[in-house]
Amino acid sequence: MEIERENEEMRKSIYPTYQDIFLNVEKTISQLDKGYDGILTAITKHGEEWHRQIDKLVKKLKTEVESMKDIHKSALEKHRAEINQRISDIDDEIRKLAKHLESNDMSLFTHHKNTVTKFRKLPPKVDASFPNFTPMTFQEEQFHKLFGKLSTLSITSDEHGYNSKLKQISPEAGSSPPVNKLLDEPETVTTIHTGYECTGSVACLSGEQIWIAVIGNIMKLFNINQGTLCQSITTKSGNMPRDIAVTKSGQLVYSDEYDMSVNIVKKKKIKVLIKLQNWKPLSVCITSSGDLLAIMYSDDSGISKVVRYSGSTEKQTIQSDDEGKPLYSTSCCTKLISENKNLDICVSDWWTKAVVVVNQAGKLRFRYTGHTSAQNKMQFSPYGITTDSQSHILTADCENQCVHIIDQDGQFLRYLYCGLNEPIGLCTDKYNNLFVVQNGKSQVKKIKYLH
């Protein structure tokens, strides 16, 4: 009987799952003071070393932490209240269903409407990471700048964060299909013929326009649907741009490896955004918060690192894992960078034949080194890298003529072929269309691979 199955699923699966979620949120809230107290202690200890001249700055940072704590706690308490309300609603439904089962009134059964469906879909999981305090080496003339910075508080809502916890009671009760938005057969929507051999750097300006770096020292803006050239920009130094990206406000950014600079184009005028010494910027991307991530290499030290900038100000450096070992190869060979929707930082490292993924704090999450296939005979050779709204990571495998699609935890999902020939550059637009640049080609393919 359907009502009996609903009642059983409510009592044995859905209700306990919501209770577990509530307890987990409750536990997280109880740990807020400990987590934030640790940050406050670090700030206070570092402030004591700098004595009276930085008391004002210490007070300012403490206020920011307390404000973040309030926001953090408020978000979790709201989430807790929502979960608690759901539990109460489920409890009411269970009692109502039980009364129906005990009643001899057949009209209750004939007019019964399914009520369990709306509770099968679990709420978005609310999660937040503690901000980090990074102390800096004291230099008296720059102590305000070098004292340290708090990272921003990150509170996310993951629509599918809890769904893996829910289990159906029986096959008769039915089961929700797994979340899988990949098309069975990806298709090439259009091909943009640029008339110029592309370098592999490509970036979407909008759903209708795309920037492409071509061989030489020029970056070109094309209309995607019409394939027409809209604008050309020549680099300030005359060097070929190593990589390009587009800011949230639609401005073009490019890295100049040999000039050791990152530049921004505003109203067709080029301005140096970041000027480096002894470091070559290889690849750049713009984060969801508007920061700039650059992976760079030093000829002097042979070191590669990822640096986060807010405007022209350096905020974070990612270089080594927890054991002090380099995260990235000690080579200037191709390395490309992208930020995932979950704020992970993804780097394709051709020299080590791996995609290296770290979290927002720079802690190594995993290395993806390819997936075996009878069709793919050559060693995994990652070039271009991009992500989409589903937190998929897409990597161009030049040697095997395909694109690898993996999930945010590094699990292989599928290959994407679509007649590709040495794909080297990738980007996605807000509609999850994939744009692919192929080595030595003067065209860009637009591919649809998601529903």
C-alpha positions as CSV (number, residue, x, y, z in Angstrom):
1,M,0.0,0.0,0.0
2,E,1.4,3.4,-1.0
3,I,0.5,5.1,2.3
4,E,2.3,2.4,4.2
5,R,5.4,2.8,2.0
6,E,5.3,6.6,2.5
7,N,4.9,6.2,6.3
8,E,7.9,3.8,6.4
9,E,10.1,6.0,4.3
10,M,9.2,9.1,6.4
11,R,9.9,7.3,9.7
12,K,13.0,5.3,8.7
13,S,14.7,7.4,6.2
14,I,13.6,11.0,5.8
15,Y,12.9,11.9,9.4
16,P,16.3,10.4,10.7
17,T,18.2,12.1,7.9
18,Y,16.8,15.5,8.8
19,Q,17.7,14.8,12.5
20,D,21.3,14.1,11.5
21,I,21.5,17.2,9.4
22,F,20.1,19.3,12.3
23,L,22.6,17.8,14.7
24,N,25.5,18.4,12.3
25,V,24.5,22.1,12.0
26,E,24.1,22.3,15.7
27,K,27.6,20.9,16.2
28,T,29.0,23.3,13.7
29,I,27.4,26.3,15.5
30,S,28.9,25.0,18.8
31,Q,32.4,25.0,17.3
32,L,32.1,28.6,16.1
33,D,33.6,30.1,19.2
34,K,36.5,27.8,19.2
35,G,37.3,28.4,15.5
36,Y,37.0,32.2,15.7
37,D,38.8,32.3,19.1
38,G,41.8,30.7,17.4
39,I,41.8,33.5,14.8
40,L,41.5,36.2,17.5
41,T,44.3,34.6,19.5
42,A,46.6,34.6,16.4
43,I,45.8,38.2,15.7
44,T,46.4,39.2,19.3
45,K,49.7,37.3,19.6
46,H,51.0,38.9,16.4
47,G,49.8,42.3,17.5
48,E,51.8,42.0,20.8
49,E,55.0,41.6,18.8
50,W,54.4,44.9,17.1
51,H,53.5,46.8,20.3
52,R,51.7,50.1,20.5
53,Q,52.2,51.3,17.0
54,I,49.7,48.7,15.6
55,D,47.1,48.6,18.3
56,K,44.7,50.5,16.1
57,L,45.1,47.9,13.3
58,V,44.6,45.0,15.7
59,K,41.4,46.5,16.9
60,K,40.1,46.9,13.4
61,L,40.9,43.3,12.5
62,K,39.2,42.0,15.6
63,T,36.1,43.9,14.7
64,E,36.1,42.3,11.3
65,V,36.4,38.9,12.8
66,E,33.5,39.5,15.2
67,S,31.4,40.7,12.3
68,M,32.2,37.6,10.2
69,K,31.4,35.4,13.2
70,D,28.0,37.1,13.6
71,I,27.3,36.6,9.9
72,H,28.5,33.0,10.0
73,K,26.4,32.2,13.1
74,S,23.4,34.0,11.7
75,A,23.5,31.9,8.5
76,L,23.9,28.6,10.4
77,E,21.1,29.5,12.9
78,K,18.8,30.4,10.0
79,H,19.7,27.0,8.4
80,R,19.1,25.2,11.7
81,A,15.6,26.8,12.0
82,E,14.7,25.8,8.5
83,I,15.8,22.2,9.1
84,N,13.9,22.2,12.4
85,Q,10.7,23.4,10.7
86,R,11.1,20.7,8.1
87,I,11.4,18.1,10.9
88,S,8.3,19.4,12.5
89,D,6.4,19.3,9.2
90,I,7.5,15.7,8.6
91,D,6.4,14.7,12.1
92,D,2.9,16.2,11.4
93,E,2.7,14.2,8.2
94,I,3.7,11.0,9.9
95,R,1.0,11.4,12.5
96,K,-1.6,12.2,9.7
97,L,-0.6,9.1,7.7
98,A,-0.8,7.0,10.8
99,K,-4.3,8.2,11.5
100,H,-5.3,7.4,7.9
101,L,-4.0,3.8,8.3
102,E,-6.0,3.4,11.5
103,S,-9.2,4.8,10.0
104,N,-11.9,2.8,8.3
105,D,-12.9,5.8,6.2
106,M,-12.3,4.7,2.6
107,S,-12.6,8.3,1.4
108,L,-9.3,9.1,3.0
109,F,-7.6,6.5,0.8
110,T,-9.4,7.4,-2.4
111,H,-8.7,11.1,-1.9
112,H,-5.2,10.7,-0.6
113,K,-2.6,12.9,-2.2
114,N,1.1,12.0,-2.1
115,T,2.8,14.1,0.5
116,V,6.2,12.5,0.7
117,T,7.5,13.7,-2.6
118,K,8.2,17.3,-1.4
119,F,10.3,16.0,1.5
120,R,12.4,13.7,-0.6
121,K,14.2,16.7,-2.0
122,L,16.6,17.7,0.8
123,P,17.4,21.4,1.4
124,P,20.5,23.1,0.1
125,K,23.5,22.4,2.4
126,V,24.7,25.6,3.9
127,D,28.5,25.6,4.6
128,A,31.1,28.2,5.4
129,S,34.8,28.2,5.9
130,F,36.6,30.1,8.6
131,P,38.6,33.1,7.3
132,N,42.3,32.8,7.6
133,F,44.7,35.2,9.3
134,T,48.1,35.4,7.6
135,P,50.8,37.1,9.7
136,M,53.5,38.9,7.7
137,T,57.2,39.7,8.5
138,F,57.6,43.0,10.3
139,Q,59.0,45.9,8.3
140,E,58.5,49.2,10.2
141,E,58.0,51.4,7.1
142,Q,55.3,49.1,5.7
143,F,53.8,47.6,8.9
144,H,50.2,48.4,8.0
145,K,50.6,46.6,4.7
146,L,52.6,43.6,6.1
147,F,50.8,43.0,9.4
148,G,48.4,40.5,7.8
149,K,45.0,40.1,6.2
150,L,41.8,38.3,6.9
151,S,40.4,36.3,4.0
152,T,36.8,36.9,3.3
153,L,34.1,34.8,5.0
154,S,32.7,32.3,2.5
155,I,29.2,31.0,3.0
156,T,27.9,28.7,0.3
157,S,24.6,26.9,-0.3
158,D,25.1,23.6,-2.1
159,E,21.8,22.3,-3.7
160,H,23.0,18.8,-3.6
161,G,25.1,18.9,-0.4
162,Y,22.8,16.6,1.6
163,N,21.2,14.5,-1.1
164,S,23.7,11.7,-0.8
165,K,22.5,11.1,2.8
166,L,19.0,10.2,1.8
167,K,18.2,6.5,1.1
168,Q,15.0,5.0,-0.2
169,I,13.4,2.3,1.9
170,S,12.3,-0.1,-0.8
171,P,12.3,-0.5,-4.6
172,E,8.6,-0.1,-4.6
173,A,8.9,3.3,-3.1
174,G,10.7,4.5,-6.2
175,S,14.1,6.2,-6.3
176,S,15.2,9.7,-7.4
177,P,17.5,9.5,-10.4
178,P,21.2,10.5,-9.8
179,V,22.1,14.1,-10.7
180,N,23.6,13.8,-14.1
181,K,23.4,16.8,-16.4
182,L,25.8,15.5,-19.0
183,L,24.4,15.0,-22.5
184,D,24.6,11.4,-23.8
185,E,25.8,12.8,-27.1
186,P,27.6,16.2,-27.0
187,E,27.3,18.2,-30.1
188,T,29.2,20.9,-31.9
189,V,26.8,23.9,-32.0
190,T,28.9,26.2,-34.3
191,T,32.4,26.7,-35.5
192,I,33.9,30.3,-35.4
193,H,36.3,30.8,-38.3
194,T,38.8,33.5,-37.1
195,G,41.1,33.6,-40.1
196,Y,44.0,33.6,-37.6
197,E,46.0,30.8,-36.0
198,C,45.0,30.7,-32.4
199,T,47.5,30.4,-29.5
200,G,45.2,28.5,-27.2
201,S,44.1,31.4,-25.0
202,V,40.3,32.0,-25.1
203,A,37.9,33.8,-22.8
204,C,34.2,34.5,-23.0
205,L,33.1,38.1,-22.7
206,S,29.4,37.3,-22.8
207,G,27.0,34.8,-24.4
208,E,27.6,36.5,-27.7
209,Q,31.3,37.6,-27.8
210,I,34.6,35.8,-27.2
211,W,38.2,36.9,-26.9
212,I,40.9,34.9,-28.7
213,A,44.7,35.4,-28.6
214,V,46.2,34.7,-32.0
215,I,49.7,34.1,-33.2
216,G,51.7,37.3,-32.9
217,N,50.9,40.1,-30.5
218,I,47.2,40.5,-31.0
219,M,44.0,39.6,-29.1
220,K,40.7,39.6,-31.1
221,L,37.1,39.9,-30.0
222,F,34.6,37.9,-32.2
223,N,30.8,37.7,-32.3
224,I,30.1,34.1,-31.6
225,N,26.9,33.7,-33.6
226,Q,27.9,35.8,-36.6
227,G,31.6,34.9,-36.6
228,T,32.5,38.5,-37.2
229,L,35.5,40.4,-35.8
230,C,34.4,43.1,-33.4
231,Q,37.7,44.5,-32.0
232,S,41.5,44.0,-32.0
233,I,44.0,44.8,-29.3
234,T,47.8,44.8,-29.7
235,T,49.9,44.1,-26.6
236,K,51.7,47.0,-25.1
237,S,55.1,45.4,-25.3
238,G,54.7,43.8,-28.7
239,N,55.1,40.4,-27.1
240,M,52.6,37.5,-27.6
241,P,50.2,37.3,-24.7
242,R,50.7,34.1,-22.6
243,D,47.1,34.0,-21.5
244,I,43.9,36.1,-21.4
245,A,40.9,36.4,-19.0
246,V,37.9,38.7,-18.6
247,T,37.0,40.5,-15.4
248,K,33.5,40.5,-13.9
249,S,33.0,44.0,-15.4
250,G,34.0,42.8,-18.9
251,Q,37.6,44.1,-19.1
252,L,40.2,42.1,-20.9
253,V,43.3,41.0,-18.8
254,Y,46.4,39.4,-20.3
255,S,49.7,38.1,-19.0
256,D,53.0,39.1,-20.7
257,E,55.5,36.4,-19.8
258,Y,58.6,38.2,-21.2
259,D,57.6,41.7,-19.9
260,M,56.9,40.0,-16.5
261,S,53.6,41.8,-16.3
262,V,49.8,41.4,-16.1
263,N,47.9,44.0,-18.0
264,I,44.3,45.2,-18.2
265,V,42.5,46.8,-21.2
266,K,40.2,49.7,-20.2
267,K,38.4,51.6,-23.0
268,K,40.9,50.2,-25.5
269,K,43.8,51.5,-23.5
270,I,46.3,49.1,-21.9
271,K,47.3,49.6,-18.2
272,V,49.9,47.6,-16.3
273,L,48.0,46.0,-13.5
274,I,50.9,44.0,-11.9
275,K,54.6,44.4,-12.6
276,L,56.8,41.5,-11.4
277,Q,60.5,41.0,-10.8
278,N,62.1,37.7,-11.6
279,W,58.7,36.0,-12.0
280,K,57.0,35.2,-15.3
281,P,53.2,35.1,-15.3
282,L,52.0,32.1,-17.2
283,S,48.3,31.8,-16.9
284,V,45.6,34.0,-15.3
285,C,42.0,33.7,-14.3
286,I,39.4,35.9,-12.6
287,T,37.7,34.4,-9.5
288,S,34.0,34.6,-8.5
289,S,35.0,37.3,-5.9
290,G,36.8,39.4,-8.6
291,D,40.3,38.5,-7.5
292,L,42.9,37.6,-10.0
293,L,44.8,34.3,-9.8
294,A,48.1,34.0,-11.6
295,I,50.4,31.0,-11.9
296,M,54.0,32.1,-12.4
297,Y,57.5,30.7,-12.8
298,S,60.9,31.9,-11.8
299,D,63.9,31.2,-14.0
300,D,66.2,31.9,-11.1
301,S,64.8,29.5,-8.6
302,G,62.9,27.1,-10.9
303,I,59.9,27.5,-8.7
304,S,56.2,27.7,-9.8
305,K,53.5,29.2,-7.6
306,V,50.0,30.5,-7.7
307,V,49.4,34.1,-6.4
308,R,46.1,35.7,-5.6
309,Y,45.7,39.5,-6.2
310,S,43.1,41.9,-5.3
311,G,43.6,44.6,-7.9
312,S,47.4,45.0,-7.7
313,T,47.8,43.8,-4.1
314,E,49.1,40.4,-3.4
315,K,46.8,38.5,-1.0
316,Q,47.9,34.9,-1.1
317,T,50.7,32.6,-2.3
318,I,50.2,28.9,-3.0
319,Q,53.4,26.9,-3.6
320,S,53.9,23.8,-1.4
321,D,51.8,21.0,0.2
322,D,51.6,20.2,3.9
323,E,54.9,18.4,3.7
324,G,56.7,21.3,2.1
325,K,56.8,19.6,-1.3
326,P,56.2,21.7,-4.5
327,L,52.6,21.5,-5.7
328,Y,53.6,22.4,-9.3
329,S,56.4,21.3,-11.6
330,T,59.7,23.2,-11.5
331,S,59.4,24.0,-15.2
332,C,58.1,26.9,-17.3
333,C,56.2,24.4,-19.5
334,T,52.5,24.9,-20.0
335,K,50.4,25.5,-16.8
336,L,46.9,26.9,-17.0
337,I,44.6,27.9,-14.2
338,S,40.9,28.1,-13.4
339,E,38.7,28.6,-10.3
340,N,35.9,26.1,-9.7
341,K,32.4,27.0,-8.5
342,N,33.3,25.5,-5.1
343,L,36.3,28.0,-5.0
344,D,38.9,25.2,-5.6
345,I,41.9,26.4,-7.6
346,C,42.6,24.0,-10.5
347,V,45.9,24.0,-12.4
348,S,46.7,21.8,-15.5
349,D,50.4,21.0,-15.3
350,W,51.6,19.6,-18.6
351,W,55.1,18.7,-17.3
352,T,53.8,16.4,-14.5
353,K,50.9,15.2,-16.7
354,A,48.4,16.1,-13.9
355,V,45.6,18.5,-12.9
356,V,46.5,19.8,-9.4
357,V,43.5,21.0,-7.4
358,V,43.8,22.8,-4.1
359,N,41.1,24.4,-2.0
360,Q,40.6,28.1,-1.4
361,A,43.1,28.1,1.4
362,G,45.7,26.4,-0.8
363,K,45.5,22.9,0.7
364,L,46.0,20.1,-1.8
365,R,42.7,18.2,-2.5
366,F,43.8,15.8,-5.2
367,R,45.8,15.3,-8.4
368,Y,44.1,14.0,-11.5
369,T,46.5,12.1,-13.8
370,G,44.1,10.9,-16.5
371,H,41.8,7.9,-17.1
372,T,42.6,4.8,-19.1
373,S,40.7,4.1,-22.3
374,A,41.2,1.8,-25.3
375,Q,40.6,4.8,-27.5
376,N,43.2,7.0,-25.7
377,K,46.6,5.5,-26.5
378,M,48.9,8.3,-25.5
379,Q,49.8,9.6,-22.0
380,F,47.5,12.1,-20.5
381,S,48.7,15.6,-21.6
382,P,46.6,18.4,-20.0
383,Y,46.6,21.8,-21.6
384,G,43.6,24.1,-21.3
385,I,41.4,23.9,-18.3
386,T,38.0,25.4,-17.4
387,T,35.0,24.7,-15.1
388,D,31.3,25.1,-15.3
389,S,28.3,25.8,-13.1
390,Q,28.0,22.2,-12.0
391,S,31.6,22.3,-10.6
392,H,32.8,20.0,-13.4
393,I,36.5,20.4,-14.3
394,L,37.2,20.2,-18.0
395,T,40.8,19.6,-19.3
396,A,42.0,19.5,-22.9
397,D,44.1,16.4,-23.6
398,C,46.0,17.4,-26.7
399,E,47.7,14.1,-27.4
400,N,44.5,12.0,-27.1
401,Q,42.4,14.5,-29.1
402,C,39.7,14.9,-26.4
403,V,38.5,16.8,-23.3
404,H,38.4,15.0,-19.9
405,I,35.4,15.9,-17.7
406,I,35.8,15.2,-14.0
407,D,33.7,16.2,-11.0
408,Q,34.9,18.5,-8.2
409,D,36.4,15.6,-6.3
410,G,38.5,14.3,-9.2
411,Q,36.3,11.5,-10.3
412,F,36.3,10.8,-14.0
413,L,32.9,11.3,-15.7
414,R,33.5,11.1,-19.4
415,Y,35.5,12.0,-22.5
416,L,34.4,14.6,-25.0
417,Y,35.6,14.0,-28.5
418,C,33.4,15.9,-31.1
419,G,36.0,15.5,-33.8
420,L,38.6,17.5,-31.9
421,N,42.2,17.6,-33.3
422,E,44.8,18.6,-30.6
423,P,42.6,20.7,-28.3
424,I,44.7,23.1,-26.3
425,G,42.5,26.0,-25.1
426,L,39.2,25.9,-23.3
427,C,36.6,28.2,-21.7
428,T,32.9,28.0,-20.8
429,D,30.2,30.6,-20.9
430,K,27.4,31.2,-18.3
431,Y,25.2,28.8,-20.3
432,N,27.7,26.0,-19.9
433,N,28.7,26.0,-23.6
434,L,32.3,24.8,-24.1
435,F,34.6,26.7,-26.4
436,V,37.6,24.8,-27.7
437,V,40.8,26.1,-29.5
438,Q,42.7,23.5,-31.4
439,N,46.5,23.6,-32.0
440,G,47.4,25.2,-35.3
441,K,43.8,25.9,-36.2
442,S,42.1,29.2,-37.1
443,Q,38.8,28.2,-35.6
444,V,37.0,27.8,-32.3
445,K,34.4,25.1,-31.7
446,K,31.3,25.8,-29.6
447,I,30.2,22.5,-28.0
448,K,27.0,21.7,-26.0
449,Y,27.6,18.9,-23.5
450,L,25.1,19.7,-20.7
451,H,21.3,19.7,-20.6
